Amino acid sequence: MEEFKASGKGSAANILMPKYEKDTVLDCDRETDKPPESLYMGLGWDENAETKRKHYRRFFPDELENVKNVLTIASPF
């Protein structure tokens, strides 16, 4: 996460929307600046830049109760 933030692309958001650039050779939209797969999971798909269905959600490899960055105190449940 620190490397992702240091690159200037980092975000504390749990959901990120993809960014697109127009490919003039193939006349299509190409996704740019994808977040790292170790932190975010891609969901959905976009047919073009206007569809707005695809997004990335933050991925935690453990239960949220065990992730200290998410829950700083123990869950009462």
N, C-alpha and C positions, 0 to 999 in steps of 0.2 A: 504494500500500500504506500509506503514511503517513497519508493521509486516512481510510482504512478503519480503521486502528488508533486514530486520534485520535477517531473517532466512538464509540469504546467497544465496537464490534462486531468489531474486528480480531482476527485469530487467526493464529498461525504454523502452524496445522495444514494439512496437505495435503489432508485430506478433512473436509468440513463436512456435517452433517446439517441438513435444513430444519426450521424451526420453524413450527408451525401455531396458528391461533386459530379458534374456532368462529364461523361467520357465522350469527347467529340468524335473519336475514331469509330466506336461501336454505337454511338448515339443512344447511350443508356446512362442511368445513374449508378455511380460506384460509391460504396460505403467507405468512409475514411475515418481515421482515428478510432479504431475499435478499442474498447477497454480490454484489459488483460483477462484471459479465460480463467485464471486462477482466482479472480475476485468477482467476476460477473458472468452470469449465464444468459445467453441470448434466447429470447422467446419470440415467437411469431415470425412473420415475414412481410416484406414490403415488395410490391410489384414495381413501384417507382417511389420517388422522394415524397410524393404527396399522400401516399396511402396511410402512413402513420400507424401501422399495426405492430411493427417490430420494436422491441425495447429490450433492455438489459436489466436484470435484477441482480442485486448483490447476493453472493453465495457465501454461506458460512459452513465450514466442514463439520461442525459439531452442533449440538442443541444450543439454542440461544441462551439457555440458562447457564451454560458453561463458558460462554464467550464474555469475557470481562469488559470488552469495549461496548457491548450492547447493554448488559445488565450489570451495573456496578455493585448492586447488593443482591443477596440470594433471594430467590423467589419464595414467597410464603406458601406456595402450592407445591 
